[in-house]
Amino acid sequence: MTATHESAAESAVPAAEPQAAPGATPPRRPLAARAAAELVGTAALVAVVIGSGIQATELSKDVGVQLLANSLATVFGLGVLILLLGPVSGAHFNPVVTLAEWWTGRRGGPGVTIREAAVYVPAQIVGAIAGALLADAMFGKPLVEWSTHDRSAGHLLLGEVVATAGLILLIFGLARTDQLRFAPVAVASYIGAAYWFTSSTSFANPAVTIGRTFSDTFAGIAPGSLAGFVVMQLIGAVVGLALVAVIFTPGRPAE
């Protein structure tokens, strides 16, 4: 085959569509598709968290083993979900991540618009509730059984500030250093570690926190503790963004 024929043959083959890095702001797909990805992803995440917690308590009476099983399932599940849905919606699954991305991009930079954030956040909350109901249904639990796990102690609230600040620092630090391709492994690994090094076991997500009130199981949180956790998560997000601004300040161009 001649070079001319080779060029013609190559031009007849459509180029592969470039894929956004998981966790990055993807090419603008229809907002409905992105909202569906956020809803389904958050639902799956909450189903993993609650379902693995139920399974762990049925298999072992050792709280340490229960937490280990719960954290491992969350690590693997979250990593897979970010890898799968990141190119569609950015795989936020978390209102504080969505709001932080809007805040950092509000002056015309990359990120979600306020309109998109107003769609993402309700989708995440609805998905979290649906995921909790699904987990309860899979294990034969009442679909809605408000959690009685009180988590209102001050040291637990501090743990949520730390967990959320670290999550925001990680995600936006990866973005500032052009390393978002590592988000599936990095974010999942951080959450797995934060299960163990934070007193609150790292909810770090208002939507997931809301969903976990619907299940009176190992991973649940009492409705009375909900407001405190969400407020601390929002504070943690602010702290995380402040750390990003300080640590990842753009360097000066060489003279």
N, C-alpha and C positions, 0 to 999 in steps of 0.2 A: 504493500500500500504506500502511495506517495505521501509526502508531507502535506500536500494540499488536501488529500483525502482524509488524512489523520486529523487535520484541523477541523474539517467539516464534520467528521464523526464526533469529535470532542464537543463541538459547539451544539450538536444535536442532543447531547445529554445534559439535562438541567442540573445546574449546580446545587449541591446540598444546601438546604436552608441553614444558615448559621444559628447555633444554639447559644442562648445566654447561659452564663455560669449559674449554677444553683445558688439561690439566695440573692442574685443580682436583679436589678430592675430589668425585666425582659422586654423584647419588642412588644409594642402595644397591641396585645390581643384584645378581642371584644371584652368589654367590662363584665358582661354577664359570665363569660367563660372564666375570667379571673376570680370573680366572686364565687363561682361554683367550686373552683379549686381551693379557695380559702375555706369555704364551708366544709367540703369533703375532707380536706386535710386536717382541719381542726377537729372534726368529728372522729376521724380515725385516730388522731393523737390521744384524745380523751378516752376513746374506747380501749386503746392500748394501756393507758395509765390505770384506769379503773379495772379493766378486765384482768390485767396481770396482778393487780393488788388482790382481787378476789381469788384468783387461782392460787396465789402464794399463800394466803391464809387458809385455804382448804388443804394445801399440801404440807404445810409446816406450822407449828406453833411457836417457832423461834422467830422473834421479831427481826433479828438481824438477817436471817435467811429471807424473810418476807421482803425486807427493804432491798436486799441484794437482787432478788428476782424481779421486783418492781422496777428498780433502776436499770437493770440490764435490758429488760423488755422495752423500756422507754428509749434507751440509747439506740437500739437497733431500729425500732419503729420510727423514731424521729429522723434518723439518718436517711432511711429509705424514702420517707415522705418528702424531705427537702430535695433529695435527688430527683424524685419523680415530678414534683409539682413546682419546683423552683423555676424552671424555664417558662412556666405558664403565668404564675402570679407573683413570683418572688418568694413564695413559701414563707409568708410571715407567720400565720397561724396564731397571731398574738397582737392584741390591740396596741400594746406599748411599742412594739417594733414598727407597726404601721404609722402610729402617730409620730414616732421619732424620725421615720423616713420622710414623712410630710414636713416636719419641722426643718430638717436639714436641707430639703429641696424647695422650700417655699419661695425662694427668690429666683426661681427659674432653673435651678439645678436638677439633676436626675432624681426621680422619686415620685411618689404618688401625689396626686393633687388632693385638695380638700374634698372635692366631690368623690374621688375614688376612695379616700379614707372613710367617707361617710357610708360607702357601700361595703367596704372590706370589714369594718368593725362589727356591724350587725351580723354579717355572714359568719364571722368567727364565733360570735356569741351563740347564734342559732346552731352552728355546727357543734359547739362544745356541749350544749344541752342534748342534742341528738346523739352524740357519742356516748354520753352518760346513760341515756335511756337504752341505747343499743347494748352496752356492756351489761347493764342490769338484766336485760331480756335474755342475753346469751347464757347467763348463769342462773336463770330462774329466780331472780330477785324481783321485788316489787319495782315497777317502772319508775315510780317517784317515791322515794323514801328519804326525807330530808336527813342529812348527816347530823350526827350528834357529837362529832369530833371537834371539841372546842380548841381553837388555835389562836386565842386572843392574847396570850402572854407577850410581854414586851420583848423578850429575847427572840421570840419567833418572828415578830414584826421587823426587828432589826435584821434577821436572817433574810427576809424578803427584800429589803433594801439592797443588801449585799448581793443576793442572787441576781436581781434584776439589773443592777448597775453593771455587774460583770458580764451579763448577757449582751447588753447594749454596747459596752466597750468592745467586746469581742466582734460582734457583727459589723459595727461601723469602723472598727479598727481594720478588719479585713478589707472592707470597702476602700478605706483611705490608702491601703498599701497594695491594692489590686490583687488580692488573694482570695476573692470570694469563691473561686473554684474549689476551695477547701472547706466551704461552709458545711456540707453534709457531715463530714467527719468532725470538724472543729466544734460546731454548735452542739451536735449530739454528745460529743465527749465532755464538753463543758457542763451540760445539763446532768450527765451521769455523775460527774465529779461533785457537782453542787448538791445532788441528793445527799451526799455524805458529809460535805464540809460545811453546809449551812444548817442552822437549827430548825429551819422551816421545811427542810427537804426540797427547797427550790421549786415553788410553784412558778414564780416569775412571769405570770401570764394572767391577766384579768379574765379573759374568756375561759381558760381552763379552770380557773378558780371558781367561776360561776357554775360551770358544768359539774364540778366535783361536789357542789352542795346537794346535788340531786341523788346522791348515792351514799347510804349509810354503811360504808364499807371501809376497808383499810386506807384507801386513798381519799376519803371524803373530808369535807370541812364544813363545820356547822354554819348555817346562814348568818348567825350572829357574829361570826368571825370574818365574814366576807368583806364588809366595808373597810375594816382595818387593813386587810391584806391588799386590797385594790389600791388604797391610798398609798401604802408603802411601796407598791410596785411602781406607781406613777412617780413617786419621789426617787426611787431607784433609777428610773429611766432618765430623770433630769440629772442625777449624779453621773450616770454613765455617759450622757452626752457632754457634760462638762469635762469629764476625764478625756474623752475623745478630742475635744477642742484643745486641751492642754498638751496632751501627749503627741497627737498627730498633727501639730501645727505645720502647714506647708513650709518647706524650706525656701530660702532665698535663692534666686537664680545666680549662677556663678557669673562674676564680672569678667 
